[in-house]
Structure formats: structure tokens, C-alpha cells
Amino acid sequence: MIGAATDIAVHVQGLIRRFGSLSAVSNVNLDIARGEIFGLVGPDGAGKTTIMRVLAGVLRPNAGTVTIEGIDVVSMPELAKSQISYMPQRFGLYEDLTVAENIFFYGELFSVPRAIRRERTGALVDAAGLRGFERRLAGQLSGGMKQKLGLICALIHTPKVLLLDEPTTGVDPVSRRDFWAILYGLREEGVTIILSTAYMDEAERCSRLALVSGGEIHHCDTPAKLKQAMPGALLAVSADNPRAARDALVGAPGVLGLLLMGDRVNVRVDDADMREPELRERLAGRAIPVMAITPVEPAIEDVFVALLGKERRDG
């Protein structure tokens, strides 16, 4: 929960960004607290990257205000950039430079004093697990190592707000874990982190989430509270033939959604206690053996689909 106004690192009000006749972002309002890991979750084309680029001062909005650490990003973008580090989906590493040379370049770019840069570099290289790779060309690094090097370069000037646009896309699980360990450490230092992600397990790790669709923020809260807001309840149906079970439950009374998950079907229903025996009866009537029907906690993906689906129906 955000407290007093002085706790707010990022304030966005009435943000609109159009590309010709296309409205990429429509009336976005956000308050993000210092030290928060704030996630933007949504499908491709939802507007996440456009929001990020406006926050970074790379794009000017058509309307609205963006304030980061008390600085108006729209009217004073260069001043705001001293407080921000932006890591886009394809971070601009120089592949013909070594790891150490890339870090040195970004330190010079941000005018980081030599002594501070040396100390900061050592700590970040150790945290990223890149010790011993300082002389390797960036172009010869794995995808995960490139992303961690990109994060080091983004952090070398100690920004107060870190903007990460899908930073772990295509990164192996071990590197993703290391990447998040660095983010947790930054949060402890009071750095505000805003990231967009397509990985729902990463969304669960954020302090708060904004569900983005069609250029609008439809819901914004902690992962736990978003799950509580999901209409209905989730039942896991374990069956010998889960595909047949799913097909048999299409259109059943009280069924709000179905999702095939390996050897089970996740069934979203309006009332779990009422519908559980009805589901058993319906499947038995179609000669589909059921091993178990158990309540399960929804994932953020379930919540996103359910909440946006409800809004479309209400609309």
C-alpha cells in the first residue's frame, strides 16, 4: 500500500499516446512507490512497451503527465534521465567490446567517477556471476549472460528508477533466477523497479501488478488481491483423458472457463461446492473416468483471462 505522497517515485496521470489514428495508450494513471517492484502484464500489442518508453523519456505523450522522483519527464527529459535507467527488450550492448569495456563505456556515458565505477563494477559483476568473463567479447556471451551484462550497464550510475522491458525473454531458467536475485537486492537498496513481462511466474514475484490490455490498465493490485478479485473459483479435474473431459464440460451449467493443463483440466466455476458434484455426474454420464476434482489456487494467467473476459462480457 502506497503511503504519503513523498513515498511515490513515479506518478502518471491521464497518459495518452497515439501513433497516427492508432491509440496505443489510453488514459493510464499510476502511482508507484519507492522500492516497489511493479509489473506490467499483458499480451503482445497491449501497450506495455509504449508505456515504458514514455516513462523513460524516449517517447513524448500526446497528453498527460509523467513525474519521476519529482521531475517532470515530459518537460525535463534530460534531467529525469539522471534518475532513470531504461533497459529495452534489445539492450544496446557493443558486441565487439569486452564485458569490461562495455561497463567502462556506460560508466563514462553517465559520468560516473572512476573510484565509484570501479567499486560498483566489482559488486555488480559478482552479483551477476560474470567474474572471470571480463575480457570476453559481449558478442560471445550466452543470451542470459548478455542480459545480465545489460543490467550491469543499466545500473552502473546507480539509478533511482529502473525500467525493464521484458528483460528475461529467451533467457534460460538459471539466468532468470540470477537476474531476479539481483532485482531483489536492488529493491532492498530502495531502487524502484518497473518491468514488463510475459512470464506469469515472474508476475507473481512483483509487489504489484497492472493488467494491461488494449492500451489501458484494467486492474492494478498485489498478486494476492488480484487472485481474490477473480470471479468464481478454480477446480482441477484430473482424468485419464483430459482432452475429452474438457470437451465434455464445455457449456456445462456454472462453468465460466476451461484450460487444458497437461494431465488435468482447470475449470473455473461460479460456485465450487455446488458445481463439483455436477461436474462428476456430467463426466460419468459421458463415460469419462475421473481420478480427482480438487480446488486449486488460480495463477495470474487465470486471473488475467477471467477479469478481462468478465469486462468484455459486461461491456
Disulfide bonds with the S-S distance in Angstrom:
none
